[in-house]
């Protein structure tokens, strides 16, 4: 009888360990899924913002686009940030001072700014924030000809745009760029495992 009880106890213990292992494995994050979701969010942000910028420029020139960046860019980011998912843009030379890169983000920007080799297409990392596990995905933002209307040198920016920048961004540091230069980066963060359910819903969309 004692032998039977011992065997039964060992069997239950093994079953419990097996169940715990399965639950732990099921909770493990799929980094490919996280990267794909981050890329999709960045793509949606970029399309929405570019569409509004182009419309504003067509309606009133580059100076008119300053209002879009000032008001609509944060609103678009807020719309895409939900259920433990956040997107933002940061820079070492910020226009909006709320978008200044943190020390950790500056370290990632240096990876993208390193010209000794091929620029990485992206970067990702896990870190702990106030006791929470966070997955962060970073993608560089490069300038193009359109960007120089508001981010270029003195000869690239017209007087109306200079006036609008001075009014909206008195502490602006985001001018003086040339074409195809590192302007900053997108940052998408997922709180884990809280973002797991939202990520599953996102994958179905």
Buried (B, 14 or more C-beta within 10 A) or exposed (E): EEEEEEEEEEEEEEEEEEEEEEEEEEEEBEEEBBBBBBBBBBEBBBEBBEEBBEEBBEEEBBBBBBBBBBEBBBEBBEEBBEBBBBBBBBBBBBBBEEBBBEEEBBEBBEEBEEEEEEEEEBBBEEEEEEEEBBBBBBBBBBBEEBBBBBBBEEEBBBEBBBEBBEEBBEEBEBBEBEEEBBBBBBBBBBBBBBBBEBBEEBEEE
